[in-house]
Amino acid sequence: MNKSEQLFSKAVKYLPGGVSRNTIFRKPHPYYAQKGEGCYVTDIEGVTRIDFANNMASLIHGHAYPPIVEAVSAQLANGSCFTMATESEIDYAELLCNRVPSFDKIRFVNSGTEAVMAMLKAARAYTGRAKIAKVEGAYHGAYDYAEVSQTANPSNWGDVDKPSSIPVAVGTPIKALEDVVIIPFNDVERAINILDQHKDEIACTLVDLLPHRVGLIPASDEFIYALRKWADDNTSLLVFDEVITFRTNYSGAQQNYSVNPDLTAMGKVIGGGFPIGALAGCDKVMKVLDPTEPKVLLPHSGTFSANPVTMTAGYIAMRDFDQAAVEKLNALATYAREEITKAISNVGISACVTGAGTMFRVHLKAQPPKNYREAYADKAESMLISELLEHMFDNGVMMINTCSATLSTKMGKKEIDHLVATLKSGFEMLLPKMPIKG
């Protein structure tokens, strides 16, 4: 019995399934990290792999980034959290608000899920409406309303002109499902027709600009512009989930669009490797959180919100992910997508790669999907993806379990070339089981 097996046999006695988060579960057991350094992770068996998962896209400078380690160590010596405000949260708020044009004010929380939850509650408080609209298949964390239809499938997703609101967790209240309106991705006519049926009830339309579960394909500017106009015409709000996508450009993915949101939720990379979330947006909406107002429409607090350790780490992470670093890393990701596409063509397998900024996803489909229904992987495709991921892992590459990858500033051409070579050998392994292009 190896070290991982020994740990897992202990873990199952105290943790459901032996884990605290299902994303790291593997059969017959999870692997356990010993050390991370830069873009490499070494497990407790002594095996080192290139980390393209980056803790589900949350590490922009890789592991144990020296400037963060140094600054956080100094902060820890002065205390980790207080029932008082700290200067570090003001400095970090200033940095982020100066970075993104749509940010007048910001409120820090402790996770992306919490940020999205606060954003939806703020939209309801501001508009006085209960319903939200969201894109079919999009992942927005674990809040009852935000998670609706993120796991819809052909047996229950309903007609494309009126997608069904499908629960993720057993026991989700029916009322929650009734208060979530599902719209198709990048389909302006259908989306607006559906929104019009609820025009006096919708507090906000929630959008991820590069939705991972939908296929890691960018929202079109036409789609976002139409949602912005609809919100303005119907006294509703347009809100962005940039928990994952904030890493794709200097001012987040929203930098690529012609209109701004009213609110934005963030998380992951802005924590510098520590738990974080944030809600930012325009003054008039962020006022619902303001304790100096005569009536606070959304009372909000959090024991560990804006703790100085996270504020310190996040500040340095974003300070060092400056315009030059963004451009350099995005160029490396473009190189990766181009080389993966060449490998697909050379092998002759039905596959494609999607993505933008620092992220990409491999699909075992001949053409890039346009929406969640096209991106949906059936059982046969899911099994092949799992086989490909096992091949990658066994050959020194960690990826996210949808066969997605995120880059860190510690990576270079060497790591990308290894990734591409390993994918190519994986494609060759799968080829006899796959339809050939053409």
RACOR-V154099 format. One record per pair of residues at least 4 apart in sequence whose ideal C-beta (glycine too) atoms are under 7 Angstrom apart, sorted by sequence separation. I is the first residue (numbers start at 0). J is the second residue. If there is no record, write none. Layout:
BEGIN
I_J / I_J
END
This chain:
BEGIN
0_4 / 2_6 / 3_7 / 4_8 / 5_9 / 6_10 / 7_11 / 10_14 / 14_18 / 25_29 / 41_45 / 42_46 / 53_57 / 54_58 / 58_62 / 60_64 / 64_68 / 65_69 / 66_70 / 67_71 / 68_72 / 69_73 / 70_74 / 71_75 / 72_76 / 75_79 / 81_85 / 84_88 / 86_90 / 87_91 / 88_92 / 89_93 / 90_94 / 91_95 / 92_96 / 93_97 / 94_98 / 95_99 / 109_113 / 110_114 / 111_115 / 112_116 / 113_117 / 114_118 / 115_119 / 116_120 / 117_121 / 118_122 / 119_123 / 120_124 / 121_125 / 122_126 / 133_137 / 142_146 / 151_155 / 152_156 / 157_161 / 167_171 / 171_175 / 173_177 / 174_178 / 175_179 / 186_190 / 187_191 / 188_192 / 189_193 / 190_194 / 191_195 / 194_198 / 197_201 / 211_215 / 218_222 / 220_224 / 221_225 / 222_226 / 223_227 / 224_228 / 225_229 / 226_230 / 227_231 / 228_232 / 229_233 / 241_245 / 247_251 / 248_252 / 250_254 / 265_269 / 266_270 / 270_274 / 280_284 / 281_285 / 282_286 / 300_304 / 306_310 / 307_311 / 308_312 / 309_313 / 310_314 / 311_315 / 312_316 / 313_317 / 314_318 / 315_319 / 316_320 / 320_324 / 322_326 / 323_327 / 324_328 / 325_329 / 326_330 / 327_331 / 328_332 / 329_333 / 330_334 / 331_335 / 332_336 / 333_337 / 334_338 / 335_339 / 336_340 / 337_341 / 338_342 / 339_343 / 340_344 / 341_345 / 342_346 / 354_358 / 364_368 / 369_373 / 370_374 / 371_375 / 376_380 / 377_381 / 378_382 / 379_383 / 380_384 / 381_385 / 382_386 / 383_387 / 384_388 / 385_389 / 386_390 / 387_391 / 388_392 / 389_393 / 390_394 / 392_396 / 398_402 / 399_403 / 406_410 / 410_414 / 412_416 / 413_417 / 414_418 / 415_419 / 416_420 / 417_421 / 418_422 / 419_423 / 420_424 / 421_425 / 422_426 / 423_427 / 424_428 / 425_429 / 426_430 / 429_433 / 0_5 / 14_19 / 18_23 / 24_29 / 25_30 / 35_40 / 41_46 / 53_58 / 63_68 / 108_113 / 123_128 / 140_145 / 141_146 / 151_156 / 157_162 / 166_171 / 171_176 / 218_223 / 230_235 / 247_252 / 249_254 / 270_275 / 280_285 / 290_295 / 305_310 / 319_324 / 320_325 / 343_348 / 354_359 / 368_373 / 376_381 / 391_396 / 392_397 / 398_403 / 399_404 / 410_415 / 11_17 / 18_24 / 23_29 / 41_47 / 96_102 / 108_114 / 123_129 / 133_139 / 139_145 / 140_146 / 156_162 / 157_163 / 183_189 / 209_215 / 230_236 / 245_251 / 248_254 / 253_259 / 269_275 / 286_292 / 289_295 / 353_359 / 354_360 / 362_368 / 368_374 / 398_404 / 10_17 / 34_41 / 95_102 / 96_103 / 139_146 / 156_163 / 183_190 / 194_201 / 230_237 / 244_251 / 248_255 / 253_260 / 343_350 / 352_359 / 353_360 / 391_398 / 16_24 / 32_40 / 33_41 / 39_47 / 40_48 / 155_163 / 182_190 / 209_217 / 244_252 / 269_277 / 343_351 / 352_360 / 376_384 / 33_42 / 39_48 / 96_105 / 108_117 / 156_165 / 208_217 / 266_275 / 287_296 / 288_297 / 352_361 / 353_362 / 7_17 / 32_42 / 33_43 / 39_49 / 40_50 / 95_105 / 155_165 / 166_176 / 208_218 / 227_237 / 241_251 / 253_263 / 266_276 / 287_297 / 388_398 / 18_29 / 31_42 / 38_49 / 39_50 / 138_149 / 182_193 / 226_237 / 241_252 / 265_276 / 288_299 / 350_361 / 351_362 / 30_42 / 31_43 / 38_50 / 119_131 / 136_148 / 137_149 / 151_163 / 164_176 / 182_194 / 206_218 / 241_253 / 264_276 / 265_277 / 340_352 / 350_362 / 362_374 / 388_400 / 92_105 / 131_144 / 135_148 / 136_149 / 180_193 / 339_352 / 350_363 / 351_364 / 133_147 / 148_162 / 151_165 / 239_253 / 264_278 / 265_279 / 349_363 / 350_364 / 351_365 / 353_367 / 388_402 / 404_418 / 35_50 / 136_151 / 164_179 / 349_364 / 351_366 / 387_402 / 135_151 / 148_164 / 262_278 / 263_279 / 336_352 / 349_365 / 351_367 / 147_164 / 148_165 / 150_167 / 164_181 / 180_197 / 206_223 / 263_280 / 363_380 / 147_165 / 149_167 / 163_181 / 262_280 / 336_354 / 384_402 / 88_107 / 147_166 / 162_181 / 261_280 / 206_226 / 245_265 / 260_280 / 261_281 / 363_383 / 7_28 / 135_156 / 146_167 / 162_183 / 180_201 / 239_260 / 363_384 / 396_417 / 7_29 / 40_62 / 204_226 / 238_260 / 241_263 / 242_264 / 246_268 / 262_284 / 339_361 / 396_418 / 38_61 / 237_260 / 238_261 / 241_264 / 242_265 / 245_268 / 261_284 / 336_359 / 4_28 / 37_61 / 115_139 / 159_183 / 237_261 / 238_262 / 239_263 / 240_264 / 241_265 / 242_266 / 243_267 / 245_269 / 332_356 / 335_359 / 3_28 / 6_31 / 37_62 / 115_140 / 119_144 / 236_261 / 242_267 / 332_357 / 396_421 / 36_62 / 116_142 / 119_145 / 184_210 / 204_230 / 236_262 / 332_358 / 3_30 / 35_62 / 36_63 / 115_142 / 135_162 / 329_356 / 332_359 / 394_421 / 3_31 / 35_63 / 112_140 / 143_171 / 329_357 / 111_140 / 112_141 / 116_145 / 143_172 / 147_176 / 160_189 / 184_213 / 328_357 / 112_142 / 115_145 / 159_189 / 391_421 / 144_175 / 204_235 / 208_239 / 227_258 / 143_175 / 147_179 / 161_193 / 203_235 / 211_243 / 22_55 / 148_181 / 185_218 / 202_235 / 203_236 / 204_237 / 205_238 / 206_239 / 207_240 / 223_256 / 224_257 / 144_178 / 185_219 / 187_221 / 191_225 / 201_235 / 202_236 / 203_237 / 206_240 / 224_258 / 275_309 / 391_425 / 144_179 / 187_222 / 194_229 / 198_233 / 203_238 / 205_240 / 209_244 / 223_258 / 273_308 / 274_309 / 390_425 / 208_244 / 220_256 / 273_309 / 185_222 / 207_244 / 220_257 / 187_225 / 191_229 / 209_247 / 275_313 / 387_425 / 390_428 / 270_309 / 273_312 / 3_43 / 272_312 / 2_43 / 3_44 / 271_312 / 360_401 / 361_402 / 2_44 / 270_312 / 271_313 / 360_402 / 387_429 / 1_44 / 209_252 / 270_313 / 360_403 / 386_429 / 208_252 / 269_313 / 271_315 / 359_403 / 208_253 / 271_316 / 358_403 / 359_404 / 133_179 / 135_181 / 383_429 / 131_178 / 135_182 / 358_405 / 130_178 / 131_179 / 132_180 / 133_181 / 134_182 / 135_183 / 236_284 / 268_316 / 269_317 / 357_405 / 129_178 / 135_184 / 357_406 / 383_432 / 130_180 / 132_182 / 134_184 / 361_422 / 132_194 / 149_212 / 139_205 / 130_197 / 139_207 / 132_201 / 130_200 / 131_201 / 137_207 / 363_433 / 129_200 / 130_201 / 131_202 / 365_436 / 128_200 / 130_202 / 131_203 / 132_204 / 133_205 / 134_206 / 128_201 / 129_202 / 132_205 / 137_210 / 138_211 / 249_322 / 128_202 / 131_205 / 138_212 / 332_406 / 137_212 / 331_406 / 126_202 / 134_210 / 136_212 / 137_213 / 249_325 / 350_426 / 136_213 / 248_325 / 338_415 / 342_419 / 346_423 / 328_406 / 348_426 / 123_202 / 134_213 / 331_410 / 122_202 / 328_408 / 335_415 / 339_419 / 342_422 / 346_426 / 122_203 / 334_415 / 338_419 / 342_423 / 346_427 / 348_429 / 348_430 / 335_418 / 339_422 / 343_426 / 119_203 / 324_408 / 331_415 / 335_419 / 342_426 / 346_430 / 349_433 / 348_433 / 349_434 / 119_205 / 349_436 / 347_435 / 347_436 / 139_240 / 252_356 / 126_234 / 247_355 / 248_356 / 126_235 / 247_356 / 126_236 / 246_356 / 247_357 / 125_236 / 246_357 / 247_358 / 122_236 / 122_238 / 118_238 / 115_240 / 115_242 / 114_242 / 111_242 / 216_353 / 215_353 / 217_355 / 214_353 / 215_354 / 122_262 / 121_262 / 215_358 / 118_262 / 215_359 / 215_360 / 118_264 / 209_355 / 115_264 / 100_250 / 114_264 / 98_249 / 99_250 / 114_265 / 216_367 / 98_250 / 99_251 / 101_253 / 114_266 / 216_368 / 111_264 / 216_369 / 214_368 / 111_266 / 110_266 / 111_267 / 121_278 / 213_370 / 214_371 / 101_259 / 213_371 / 100_259 / 101_260 / 125_284 / 212_371 / 214_373 / 118_278 / 214_374 / 117_278 / 213_374 / 101_263 / 114_276 / 125_287 / 113_276 / 114_277 / 121_284 / 124_287 / 110_274 / 114_278 / 109_274 / 111_276 / 109_275 / 110_276 / 121_287 / 109_276 / 121_288 / 107_275 / 108_276 / 108_277 / 107_277 / 108_278 / 106_277 / 105_277 / 106_278 / 124_296 / 124_297 / 105_279 / 104_279 / 121_297 / 102_279 / 103_280 / 120_297 / 102_280 / 103_281 / 104_282 / 101_280 / 103_282 / 99_279 / 101_281 / 104_285 / 103_285 / 106_288 / 117_299 / 95_279 / 185_369 / 186_370 / 185_370 / 184_370 / 56_243 / 59_246 / 183_370 / 184_371 / 215_403 / 56_246 / 211_401 / 109_301 / 211_403 / 106_299 / 108_301 / 109_303 / 109_304 / 108_304 / 107_304 / 107_305 / 67_271 / 67_272 / 59_268 / 57_267 / 56_267 / 57_268 / 57_270 / 58_272 / 156_372 / 88_305 / 91_310 / 87_307 / 94_314 / 85_307 / 88_310 / 91_313 / 95_317 / 80_303 / 87_310 / 91_314 / 94_317 / 152_375 / 87_311 / 90_314 / 94_318 / 85_310 / 80_306 / 79_306 / 87_314 / 79_308 / 74_307 / 75_308 / 74_308 / 136_371 / 135_371 / 71_308 / 74_311 / 71_311 / 70_311 / 71_312 / 67_312 / 70_315 / 67_315 / 66_315 / 67_316 / 66_319 / 60_316 / 59_316 / 60_319 / 59_320 / 56_358 / 55_399 / 51_396 / 52_397 / 49_395 / 51_397 / 52_398 / 61_407 / 48_395 / 49_396 / 50_397 / 51_398 / 52_399 / 60_407 / 61_408 / 48_396 / 49_397 / 59_407 / 60_408 / 61_409 / 48_397 / 56_405 / 58_407 / 59_408 / 60_409 / 53_405 / 51_404 / 51_405 / 53_407 / 40_397 / 49_414 / 51_418 / 49_417 / 38_407 / 49_418 / 38_409 / 37_409 / 38_410 / 38_414 / 22_400
END
